[in-house]
């Protein structure tokens, strides 16, 4: 009983200052903008029998990769077509879900459909009760209360490199390293690679890409429901960026 109590006390005393030094250099990023949003709580579809990392909570840094428009089934399709070798390798050693930000059941009414603004808010605020559904609502909210600003308030260092001006405006702050970029996804990639070569990177590096949305040009799926070749190829290109990040 004493050991259990000690462990519980340790867990209860952990705060943002300890949490910010996260387990390992984690690469993730599936912002599901083309799917349908959750109805209530998010589906718990994570695997729990994943291998231990061997890292401690107070070591390492986190790289968060946000792929706008990369819905879960599109990523699955690209993976099955061997267009995402880096993601496929990572999954063997990861806790993951293809449907963590959205529900693909297509049973919701129109005003509950997933939008870019809603997907961003789901991801960056950590819940679905923020009330943001449109770009206008996101802009009217100003700088949205998000986990990046909370980490900064706790003393963590955060870098953000965003291809979308709206994403940058909604979630950046003066206390972050968050330059406004020109050049889209390529500029984001180059800035991340430059940071990864520094003697000390930020505790959290956020890389937001919009190449899938640009490639889709409003059409994400074929008539049979499969992702278009343009979408699959764009996901494959972002996977190659992930490979470059690992090598760096």
SESE-787451 format. One record per atom (N, C-alpha, C): residue in three letters; z, x, y. Coordinates in steps of 0.05 Angstrom, whole numbers, plus 5000, padded with zeros to 4 digits. Layout:
N
ALAZXY...
This chain:
248
UNK500050164976UNK500050005000UNK500050175025UNK501550395025UNK501750565049UNK499050695055UNK497550775034UNK494850885039UNK492950685051UNK493150435041UNK491450215052UNK492150165081UNK494750165087UNK495550115114UNK494650335133UNK494850585123UNK493950815139UNK490950795145UNK489350725125UNK486450695129UNK485850475148UNK487350255146UNK486850025164UNK487550105193UNK489650245197UNK490450335223UNK488350515236UNK487250695219UNK485150875229UNK482750725238UNK481950515222UNK479650355229UNK480150205255UNK482550105258UNK483149935282UNK483250105307UNK483850365305UNK484050525329UNK481350655337UNK479350615321UNK476650725328UNK475550565352UNK474550695372UNK473350555395UNK470650675400UNK469450605423UNK466750695429UNK466550995430UNK468751125439UNK468651415441UNK468351555415UNK469351435393UNK469051555367UNK466551445354UNK465851195359UNK463451085346UNK460951215357UNK461051305382UNK458551415394UNK457451655379UNK459251815367UNK458352045351UNK457651945323UNK455251855320UNK454551695297UNK453751865273UNK453351735250UNK453251865225UNK451052075223UNK448652015230UNK446452215226UNK444252155245UNK442152315246UNK439852255262UNK438352025249UNK438951785258UNK437951545245UNK435351465259UNK433351415243UNK430851315254UNK430251035244UNK430050855262UNK429550585254UNK427750455276UNK426950215273UNK425650095295UNK423549885287UNK424449645283UNK422549435277UNK423249205295UNK422249195319UNK422748965337UNK420848745330UNK421848535319UNK420048335307UNK419148135327UNK417148205343UNK416248035365UNK414247825355UNK413147855332UNK411047675323UNK412147475303UNK414647475298UNK415847295278UNK417447075293UNK418846915277UNK420346685288UNK423346755289UNK424646685310UNK427446775314UNK429346635296UNK431746755293UNK433746645275UNK434846385284UNK435546215266UNK436745955272UNK439745995265UNK441346075285UNK444146135280UNK444546425273UNK446246475253UNK446846755246UNK444446885232UNK444347145234UNK442047285222UNK442447305192UNK440247315179UNK440247335150UNK441347605141UNK443247605122UNK444447845112UNK442847935088UNK440848105093UNK439048195071UNK439048495068UNK441248625076UNK441448915073UNK442148985045UNK441249225036UNK442049335011UNK444649485015UNK446449464995UNK449049594997UNK449349824978UNK447549864960UNK447750084940UNK446150324949UNK446250384975UNK444650614985UNK446350864982UNK444951094980UNK446451354976UNK448151425000UNK450351564995UNK451951665017UNK450551895032UNK450851905058UNK449452105074UNK450652375073UNK453352385069UNK454652645069UNK455452725097UNK454852565118UNK455452625145UNK458152495153UNK459352595174UNK461752465185UNK461052305210UNK462752115217UNK462151945240UNK462052105266UNK463452335267UNK463652485292UNK461652715293UNK459452695277UNK457452905278UNK454652775280UNK452852935292UNK450052835293UNK449552665317UNK447052575318UNK446152415340UNK444352185329UNK443651995345UNK442051765336UNK439451755352UNK437251715337UNK434751655350UNK433951365342UNK433851185361UNK433150905356UNK430250865364UNK428550795345UNK425750745350UNK425150455350UNK424050355372UNK423450065374UNK420450035374UNK419449885353UNK416549835351UNK415949545358UNK415149505382UNK414449225391UNK412249115373UNK412648865365UNK410548725350UNK410348785320UNK412148965310UNK412049045282UNK413848865266UNK412848625259UNK414348435243UNK414848545215UNK416948445203UNK417648545176UNK415448535156UNK413948315155UNK411848295134UNK409548485141UNK409048545167UNK407048725175UNK407749015166UNK410349085170UNK411249345161UNK411049365131UNK411849155117UNK411649155087UNK408749195079UNK406949055092UNK404149075084UNK403049355089UNK403749475112UNK402949755117UNK404149945098UNK406649895090UNK408050065070UNK406650045043UNK405949805035UNK404649765009UNK401849895008UNK400649915032UNK397950035034UNK398150335038UNK400550445035UNK401050735038UNK400350845066UNK400750675086UNK400250765113UNK402750855128UNK405050835114UNK407550915126UNK409151105108UNK408051335102UNK409451515083UNK412151605092UNK412551635118UNK415151725128UNK417251505126UNK416551265133UNK418451045130UNK419050995100UNK417051025084UNK417450985055UNK419351185043UNK419151435052UNK420951645043UNK423851585053UNK424051495077UNK426751445089UNK428151215075UNK426651015067UNK427750775054UNK429350845029UNK428351055015UNK429751134990UNK432551234995UNK433251295020UNK435851395027UNK437051245050UNK436450985051UNK437250825075UNK438450555068UNK439950455087UNK440850175086UNK438850035105UNK437349845096UNK435249735112UNK434649445107UNK433349315125UNK432249045121UNK429649025137UNK427748875126UNK425248815141UNK425548565158UNK427748425155UNK428048165169UNK430748145184UNK431548365197UNK434148365209UNK434248235237UNK432048205250UNK432048095278UNK430747825280UNK429447735258UNK428047485260UNK427847345233UNK427347085234UNK427146925210UNK424246845207UNK422946915185UNK420046855182UNK419446605168UNK421346405168UNK420846165153UNK418945965167UNK418446005192UNK416645835208UNK417545545208UNK420145495208UNK421145225208UNK422345135235UNK422145305255UNK423445255280UNK421445125300UNK422544985319UNK420844855339UNK419845065359UNK417944975376UNK416545165393UNK418345325412UNK420345185424UNK421945325444UNK423945525431UNK423945535404UNK425645735391UNK424045965379UNK421445975385UNK419746185374UNK420646455385UNK420146665369UNK420746935378UNK418847015401UNK419947135421UNK418347255443UNK419147545446UNK417647685462UNK418347965467UNK421047985480UNK421547825501UNK424147825515UNK426447765496UNK426047555479UNK428147475461UNK428747685440UNK426547805430UNK426948015410UNK428448255421UNK427648335446UNK429048555458UNK432048495462UNK432648255472UNK435348185476UNK436948165450UNK435748065429UNK437048065403UNK437848345395UNK436048535398UNK436448805389UNK438448955407UNK438148935433UNK439749095451UNK442448985458UNK442848715454UNK445548605459UNK447148565434UNK445748575411UNK447148555385UNK447748275376UNK446648065390UNK447147795381UNK444847615389UNK444847365380UNK442747185387UNK443646955406UNK445946995418UNK447146785435UNK446846855465UNK444947025472UNK444547115499UNK443046915516UNK441646725504UNK440246515519UNK437546605531UNK436646845525UNK434146955537UNK431846895518UNK429846745529UNK427546675512UNK424946765525UNK424946805551UNK422346865565UNK422647125581UNK420347235588UNK420347475605UNK421747415632UNK421247175643UNK422547105669UNK425547105666UNK426646985645UNK429446985641UNK430647265638UNK429147445625UNK429947715622UNK430147855649UNK428147815666UNK428047935692UNK430147825710UNK430647555709UNK432647435725UNK435447525718UNK435847605693UNK438447695684UNK439147975695UNK437148105708UNK437648375718UNK438048565695UNK439748765699UNK440348945678UNK442148805658UNK441148755634UNK442548595614UNK444848755603UNK447148625599UNK449448755586UNK448548835557UNK448549095552UNK447449185526UNK449149425516UNK448649495491UNK450249705479UNK449749975491UNK447350015504UNK446850275517UNK448750315540UNK449050115557UNK450750145581UNK453650165572UNK454450035550UNK457150055541UNK457750335530UNK455750455517UNK456150735507UNK456450925531UNK454750885552UNK454951055575UNK457751025588UNK458650775590UNK461350725602UNK463550865586UNK463050895560UNK465051025543UNK464751335543UNK462851435558UNK462551725561UNK460351845545UNK458751685531UNK456551795514UNK454151855532UNK452452035523UNK449952095537UNK447751945524UNK446051825540UNK443851655529UNK441251725543UNK439151765528UNK436451795539UNK434751565530UNK433051455548UNK431251245541UNK428451315550UNK426551285531UNK423751335538UNK422251075529UNK421250925548UNK420050665542UNK417150645551UNK415450535534UNK412650495541UNK412350245558UNK414250055556UNK414049805571UNK415849825596UNK414649765619UNK416149755644UNK418349545643UNK417849315630UNK419849105629UNK422249185612UNK421749325590UNK423949425573UNK425649615589UNK424349795604UNK425749995620UNK427349855641UNK426249665655UNK427649535677UNK430149375667UNK429849255643UNK431949085632UNK434349245622UNK433849485610UNK435949615595UNK436749895605UNK435350005625UNK436050265635UNK438150245657UNK439450465663UNK441350475685UNK441250755697UNK442450785721UNK442451035735UNK443951255720UNK445751175703UNK447451375688UNK446051475663UNK443651375657UNK442151475633UNK440051665642UNK439051825623UNK436551975627UNK434251785619UNK433151645639UNK431151435632UNK428951445653UNK427251645652UNK425051665671UNK422951445666UNK421651355688UNK419451165685UNK416951315677UNK415751235655UNK413551385643UNK410851265649UNK408851435650UNK406051345652UNK404651475629UNK403151315614UNK401651435591UNK402251295565UNK403851075565UNK404250915541UNK405751065519UNK404951005494UNK406351105471UNK406151415469UNK403951525477UNK403651815475UNK405751955493UNK406151845517UNK408151955535UNK410951935524UNK411551715511UNK414151675498UNK414551885477UNK412451915460UNK412652115438UNK413152395449UNK411652475469UNK411952745480UNK414652795492UNK415752595505UNK418452625517UNK420552645495UNK420252485474UNK422252505452UNK422052785439UNK419652875434UNK419353145422UNK420553365439UNK420153335465UNK421353535484UNK424453525482UNK425553285481UNK428453265480UNK429553385453UNK428053335432UNK429053425406UNK429053735404UNK427553865422UNK427554155422UNK429754275439UNK431254105454UNK433354195471UNK435754305454UNK437254495465UNK439654585451UNK441654365445UNK441754165463UNK443553935459UNK442153685467UNK441553515449UNK440353255455UNK442453055464UNK441552835475UNK443452615481UNK444652505455UNK447052375458UNK448252255435UNK446452035424UNK445051895441UNK443151685432UNK440551715447UNK438351725432UNK435751735444UNK434251485436UNK433251335455UNK431751085450UNK428851125456UNK427151075437UNK424251095440UNK422950825435UNK421750705456UNK420650435453UNK417550455455UNK416250355434UNK413350365432UNK412050085433UNK409650065444UNK408249815445UNK405449825434UNK404850035418UNK402150065408UNK401349845389UNK403149725374UNK402449515356UNK401549265372UNK403049205393UNK402348975410UNK399649015423UNK399149265433UNK396649315446UNK394249295426UNK394749405401UNK392649395381UNK392049115372UNK394048945370UNK393648665361UNK392148505382UNK392548555407UNK391248405429UNK391548105424UNK393948025416UNK394547735413UNK394047625385UNK392747775367UNK392147685340UNK393447875320UNK395747785309UNK397247955291UNK396547915261UNK395447675255UNK395047605227UNK392247485223UNK391147525199UNK388647405190UNK389247105183UNK387146965178UNK387346675170UNK389046645145UNK389046835127UNK390546805102UNK393546895105UNK394246975130UNK397047055135UNK397647345133UNK395647505123UNK396047795121UNK395747925149UNK397148135154UNK396848275180UNK394048385183UNK393048395207UNK390348505211UNK390348805207UNK387948915203UNK387649205199UNK388549355224UNK388049245247UNK388849375272UNK391949405273UNK393349195265UNK396249205265UNK397249405245UNK396149395221UNK397049585200UNK396549875208UNK394249925220UNK393550195229UNK395350285252UNK396050105270UNK397850175292UNK400650245281UNK401650095261UNK404150165249UNK404050435235UNK401750485222UNK401350755210UNK401450975230UNK400350935254UNK400351135275UNK403151195284UNK404750975288UNK407551015295UNK409151155273UNK408451105248UNK409651255226UNK409051545228UNK406751615237UNK406051905240UNK407752025262UNK408351875283UNK410251975304UNK412952035292UNK413851855274UNK416451905261UNK416452165246UNK414252215232UNK413952475218UNK414152705237UNK412952685261UNK413152905281UNK416052935290UNK417452715293UNK420252725302UNK421952875281UNK421452805256UNK422952945234UNK422453245235UNK419953315237UNK419153595237UNK420353745261UNK420853595283UNK421953725307UNK424953755305
